C-alpha cells in the first residue's frame, strides 16, 4: 500500500514551488491564493518541516522544498504525458458499434464518405447485436435497434423499422408463372418464406387483413438477422420481410423487388444513435452526429421515392 501525502497538496506545492509564487500557482490551478496557502501548510504539517520561508509578501523554497521540487515536477510531467498520449489516441479514433444489419446494409456503404470528409479521424466499426456499455471505453457511439428506452443515454431517432415482403425478380417470375397471375398477399402462405417463425410476419399478415396462424409452422430458411435474410432473398431462396431503407441499392438495381410497395408495416421499432450525454460535445462524436443526422434524411427521401415509384400501376 502506497504511503502518499494527499495528491492535491502535492500538486499545489509543485505549482507554487515551480512558480515561486502563490498567486501564480493559484491562477494555474484555478484556486484562490488562500486555498494554495492552506494546501501548502497542510503538507508542511504532514512532513513536520517547512517547504517555504515567507518574508515580506514573498516565498522562497527551503532546502527541503528545493530537493523535493525536481522529482515531483518530473513525476507530474510523466503523468501529464501519459494522459496526453491517451487523449491524442482517443481524439484521433472514432469507434462505432452497431448491429450487423445496419452495418452491412447501410453504414458500411457510406462510412468512407464520412472518413474522407474528416481525414484526420480514423474510424473503426464493430458489429454485434448485444448491447455494449458505452461508458466502458470500448466504443464512442452506438447505433441500435429498439424502442429507444435506454436509461442514461442521449439518443437520436434515425429511421423507423418499416418492413415489407421482398424477393428476387427471378423468384417472383417463377411464382407468378406457376400461379398464372400476379402474386397476392394470400399467396404468401403457400410460397417459401425466409424466417417464417419471425413474429413480424404475423404482424404483416395481420396488417394485410389476413390471419397468420399457420405461418410459423411452415418450413423455410431460418436466419438470425435481416442482412442475411436480404441476401438469401436475392439468391432466390424465398420471400423476406425487409426494411426498404436498408436495401435501396438492391431495389434500384433490380436485385430485390418489393412485392407490395403499398403494404408497409411497422411495430414502433426504430434505429437510434446513442452515446453518454456527458460526451455529446466531444469533437469526434459531434462531427459524426452532425454527418449522420444529415445523411439519414437524404437516404430516407430516396427510399420514399422508390416506394412511390414501385407502387405505381404498370403501364
C-alpha positions in Angstrom: 0.0 0.0 0.0 1.4 3.4 -1.0 2.0 5.9 1.8 1.5 9.1 -0.1 0.5 12.5 1.2 -2.7 14.0 -0.3 -2.1 14.5 -4.1 -4.0 17.8 -4.1 -1.5 19.2 -1.6 1.5 17.8 -3.5 0.2 19.2 -6.8 -0.3 22.6 -5.1 3.2 22.6 -3.7 4.7 21.7 -7.1 2.9 24.6 -8.8 3.8 27.0 -6.0 7.4 25.9 -5.9 7.8 26.0 -9.7 6.4 29.5 -9.9 7.9 30.6 -6.6 4.6 32.5 -6.2 1.4 31.5 -4.5 -0.7 33.9 -6.7 0.7 32.4 -9.9 0.1 28.9 -8.6 -3.5 29.8 -7.7 -4.1 31.1 -11.3 -2.6 28.0 -12.8 -4.6 25.6 -10.7 -7.9 27.6 -10.7 -7.8 28.0 -6.9 -7.7 31.0 -4.6 -4.5 32.2 -3.1 -5.8 31.3 0.3 -6.5 27.7 -0.9 -2.9 27.4 -2.1 -1.6 28.6 1.3 -3.9 26.1 3.1 -2.8 23.1 0.9 0.9 24.0 1.3 0.5 24.4 5.1 -1.3 21.1 5.3 1.6 19.4 3.5 4.2 21.0 5.8 2.3 19.8 8.8 2.3 16.3 7.5 6.0 16.4 6.8 6.8 18.2 10.0 9.0 20.6 8.2 8.8 23.9 6.3 8.8 23.9 2.5 8.8 27.7 2.1 10.1 30.6 4.0 7.8 33.6 4.0 9.2 37.1 4.1 7.7 40.5 3.2 5.0 39.1 0.9 7.4 36.7 -0.9 8.0 33.0 -0.6 11.3 31.1 -1.1 12.0 27.4 -1.1 13.7 25.9 1.9 16.4 23.3 1.2 13.8 20.6 1.7 11.5 22.2 -0.8 14.4 22.6 -3.3 15.2 18.9 -3.0 11.5 17.8 -3.5 10.7 20.0 -6.5 12.7 18.3 -9.3 11.4 14.7 -8.7 7.9 15.9 -8.1 7.9 18.0 -11.3 9.3 15.0 -13.2 6.5 12.8 -11.8 3.8 15.3 -12.8 5.4 15.6 -16.3 5.2 11.8 -16.7 1.5 11.7 -15.6 0.7 14.5 -18.0 2.4 12.8 -20.9 0.5 9.5 -20.1 -2.8 11.3 -20.3 -1.8 13.4 -23.3 -1.0 10.2 -25.2 -4.4 8.8 -24.3 -6.1 12.0 -25.3 -4.4 12.1 -28.6 -5.3 8.5 -29.4 -8.8 9.0 -28.2 -9.4 12.1 -30.3 -8.0 10.6 -33.5 -10.1 7.4 -33.5 -13.9 7.1 -33.6 -15.2 3.7 -32.7 -18.8 2.9 -33.7 -20.7 -0.2 -32.5 -23.8 -1.2 -34.4 -25.9 -4.1 -35.4 -25.0 -6.5 -38.2 -28.0 -5.4 -40.3 -27.4 -1.6 -40.0 -23.6 -2.1 -40.7 -23.9 -4.4 -43.7 -26.9 -2.8 -45.4 -26.3 0.9 -44.9 -23.5 2.3 -42.8 -20.6 0.3 -44.3 -21.5 1.7 -47.8 -21.3 5.3 -46.6 -18.7 5.4 -43.8 -15.9 6.0 -46.3 -17.6 9.3 -47.2 -17.5 10.5 -43.6 -13.9 9.5 -43.2 -12.9 11.4 -46.4 -14.6 14.5 -45.0 -12.5 14.1 -41.8 -9.2 12.6 -43.0 -7.6 13.4 -39.6 -10.0 11.0 -37.9 -9.7 7.2 -38.2 -12.9 5.2 -38.0 -13.4 1.7 -36.6 -16.8 -0.1 -36.8 -17.7 -3.1 -34.7 -20.8 -5.2 -35.2 -22.9 -7.3 -33.0 -26.5 -7.5 -31.6 -25.5 -7.4 -28.0 -25.9 -4.1 -26.0 -22.5 -2.6 -25.2 -21.7 -0.4 -22.3 -20.7 2.9 -24.0 -19.0 4.2 -20.8 -16.5 1.3 -20.7 -14.4 2.9 -23.4 -14.9 0.1 -26.0 -16.9 2.3 -28.3 -17.7 6.0 -28.6 -21.2 5.8 -30.1 -23.7 3.1 -30.8 -26.4 2.6 -33.4 -29.0 0.3 -32.0 -32.5 -1.0 -32.9 -35.2 -0.8 -30.3 -37.9 1.4 -28.8 -35.3 4.0 -27.5 -35.8 3.2 -23.9 -32.2 3.2 -22.8 -31.7 4.9 -19.5 -28.7 7.2 -19.1 -28.0 7.6 -22.9 -28.7 10.5 -25.2 -30.4 9.2 -28.3 -31.4 10.5 -31.7 -34.0 8.7 -33.9 -32.5 7.7 -37.2 -35.1 5.6 -39.0 -38.3 3.7 -38.3 -38.1 -0.1 -39.0 -40.8 -0.4 -41.6 -40.9 -3.7 -43.4 -42.5 -5.3 -46.4 -42.1 -8.6 -48.4 -39.2 -8.7 -51.0 -37.8 -11.3 -53.2 -35.6 -11.6 -56.3 -37.2 -10.9 -59.7 -36.5 -14.5 -60.8 -38.3 -15.9 -57.7 -41.3 -13.7 -58.4 -41.4 -14.5 -62.1 -41.3 -18.3 -61.4 -44.1 -18.0 -58.7 -46.3 -15.9 -61.0 -45.8 -18.3 -63.9 -47.0 -21.1 -61.6 -50.0 -19.1 -60.4 -50.8 -17.7 -63.9 -51.3 -14.2 -62.4 -49.7 -11.6 -60.1 -48.9 -12.6 -56.6 -51.4 -11.5 -54.0 -50.8 -11.3 -50.2 -52.8 -14.5 -49.5 -50.5 -16.4 -51.9 -47.6 -15.9 -49.5 -49.0 -18.7 -47.3 -48.0 -21.2 -50.0 -44.7 -19.7 -51.0 -41.3 -20.1 -49.4 -40.9 -17.5 -46.6 -37.5 -16.7 -45.1 -37.5 -17.0 -41.3 -41.3 -17.7 -41.3 -41.4 -18.0 -37.4 -40.4 -14.3 -37.1 -43.4 -12.7 -35.4 -43.0 -9.7 -37.8 -44.6 -12.0 -40.4 -47.6 -12.3 -38.2 -47.7 -8.6 -37.9 -47.5 -8.1 -41.7 -50.2 -10.6 -42.5 -52.5 -9.0 -39.8 -51.9 -5.6 -41.3 -52.8 -7.1 -44.7 -56.1 -8.3 -43.3 -55.1 -12.0 -43.2 -55.0 -14.5 -40.3 -51.4 -15.8 -39.9 -52.0 -18.8 -37.7 -50.0 -21.2 -39.8 -47.1 -19.1 -40.9 -44.6 -20.1 -38.2 -45.3 -23.8 -38.7 -44.1 -23.7 -42.4 -40.7 -24.9 -43.3 -38.3 -22.4 -44.6 -34.8 -20.9 -44.4 -34.2 -19.5 -40.9 -31.6 -16.7 -40.5 -30.7 -14.6 -37.5 -30.6 -11.1 -39.0 -32.1 -9.0 -41.8 -28.8 -8.6 -43.6 -28.6 -12.4 -44.1 -32.3 -12.6 -44.9 -31.9 -10.0 -47.7 -29.0 -11.8 -49.3 -30.9 -15.1 -49.1 -33.9 -13.4 -50.9 -31.5 -12.1 -53.6 -30.2 -15.6 -54.1 -33.8 -16.8 -54.8 -34.4 -18.8 -51.6 -37.7 -17.2 -50.9 -39.5 -14.1 -49.7 -38.0 -12.0 -46.9 -39.5 -9.2 -44.7 -37.1 -6.4 -45.3 -36.8 -2.7 -44.4 -36.8 -0.7 -47.7 -34.4 1.9 -46.2 -31.7 -0.6 -45.9 -32.0 -2.1 -49.4 -32.1 1.0 -51.6 -29.2 0.0 -53.9 -30.5 -3.5 -54.4 -34.0 -2.3 -55.1 -32.7 0.4 -57.5 -30.5 -2.2 -59.3 -33.2 -4.8 -59.5 -31.7 -7.4 -57.2 -34.7 -7.1 -54.9 -38.3 -6.4 -55.7 -41.0 -5.2 -53.3 -44.0 -7.5 -53.9 -46.5 -5.0 -52.4 -45.0 -1.5 -52.1 -48.2 -0.1 -50.8 -48.3 -2.6 -47.9 -45.7 -1.4 -45.3 -45.8 -2.4 -41.7 -44.2 -1.1 -38.6 -44.1 -2.1 -34.9 -42.8 1.0 -33.2 -39.2 -0.3 -33.5 -36.5 2.1 -34.8 -32.8 2.6 -35.1 -31.2 5.2 -32.9 -27.8 6.9 -32.5 -26.8 6.7 -28.8 -24.0 7.9 -26.6 -23.4 9.1 -23.0 -24.8 12.6 -22.6 -21.6 13.9 -21.0 -19.8 13.1 -24.2 -22.1 14.9 -26.6 -19.7 17.8 -27.3 -16.6 15.6 -27.8 -15.4 16.8 -31.2 -15.3 13.4 -33.0 -18.8 12.5 -31.6 -20.2 15.9 -32.6 -18.8 15.6 -36.1 -20.2 12.1 -36.6 -23.6 13.0 -35.2 -23.9 16.0 -37.5 -22.9 14.0 -40.5 -25.2 11.1 -39.7 -28.3 13.2 -38.9 -27.8 14.9 -42.3 -27.2 11.7 -44.2 -30.2 9.8 -42.9 -32.9 12.2 -44.1 -31.4 12.3 -47.6 -31.3 8.5 -47.7 -34.9 8.3 -46.4 -36.1 10.6 -49.2 -34.6 8.2 -51.7 -36.4 5.3 -50.1 -39.8 7.2 -50.2 -39.3 8.0 -53.9 -38.6 4.3 -54.6 -41.7 3.2 -52.7 -43.8 5.7 -54.6 -42.4 4.5 -57.9 -42.9 0.9 -57.1 -46.5 1.5 -56.1 -47.4 3.0 -59.5 -49.5 0.6 -61.6 -47.7 -1.0 -64.5 -48.2 0.9 -67.8 
